[in-house]
Amino acid sequence: MYSLRSRSFLLLTAAMLISLITLAGCNGNANTSADPVVRTVPVRLGAVESGPSLPAIETSGLIAAKDELRLAVKVGGVIRKISVAEGDRVSKGQRLVELELTEVEASVEQARQAHKKARQDLVRGEKLYQEQVVTLDQLEALRASEASAAAALQAARFNASHALIEAPRDGLIQRRLAKAGETVAAGTPILILGADDQGYVIRASLSDRELVQLQSGDRASIELDAYPGEQLSGEVSMLGAAADPRSGTFPVEVQVNAQGRRLASGMVAKLSLTPSSGAQAALAYVPIAAIVEGNGQRASVYNIVEGRAKRVSVDVAFIDGDRVALSNGPSVGSQVVTDGALFLADGDPVRVHD
């Protein structure tokens, strides 16, 4: 049996425990009733800018001398000698290519002998006609044969004189398309001669929808693999009037402002062409980081109203690099949330960082 003293001690202990539990409960209620900590989202803002209503046209092409000539021999044969290399500067009248003349000279000699015989036959025929040994028709046939042989001799001599290539003007050898010892047909290009003092162009191809957006003089931004990280300028100098029958695309040329850079035919270039027709009706542009929850042409951005994020619906016209053109949305000159936009909900308090 417990003594009275022991029982009193147990009751006192129990009362103390109940008091402690009650106090703890009161403290908890006091903390719960305190104001919660307000969470703010750190963000950065970007400007809404004005831009063209048409996107830049992106394509690629190759550098070429503005005025290039493909040099070919007018007769077929074996190349005996090519006197120049790629990159050589040449002067007008300089001999560049020679063919083996053995066959050509043999053709000339054969034609000369044939003409000599035809001429002798005609002289003899005219004498016999005077003696009334041959008829007028026979004499006319001899005259026709002599004329034909004379024409053949003239053609053979012409071919012999053109079994070589001379530079038609001063310039720079851009490419060699054949080697000594190779057999080429008449009209086959052997060298490409460029007039380097005329500057360089980029030759590219565009679809019909891209072509109709451009006009001569439109600005071009140029990046060359040879000069990574650098950007050159240029302008559209030629738009093709007919499509390539094989590819269905249209040729375009862009005059390059070399800005002191060394250029060479065959360099690879990336082009960004800006249609001037798109400048007639401007659109609002926002940084691409500002776009959230896009669905087709519909998307949203956030702007800041009294320290809180406000969601605004926008219509996307097109994407242009790291910017998005909007056909409907915030006005030019306003600001939208960029960094932090993906973590926002409508009405969230925000903290703007510079």
Secondary structure, 3 states (H helix, E strand, C coil): CCCHHHHHHHHHHHHHHHHHHHHHHHHHHHHHCCCCCCCCEEECEEECEEECCCCCEEEEEEEEECCEEEEECCCCEEEEEECCCCCCEECCCCEEEEECCHHHHHHHHHHHHHHHHHHHHHHHHHHHHHCCCCCHHHHHHHHHHHHHHHHHHHHHHHHHHCCEEECCCCEEEEEECCCCCCEECCCCEEEEEECHHHCEEEEEEECHHHHCCCCCCCEEEEEECCCCCCCEEEEEEEECCCCCCCCCCEEEEEEEECCCCCCCCCCEEEEEECCHHHHHCCEEEEEHHHCEEEECCEEEEEEEECCEEEEEEEEEEEEECCEEEEEECCCCCCEEECCCHHHCCCCCEEEECC
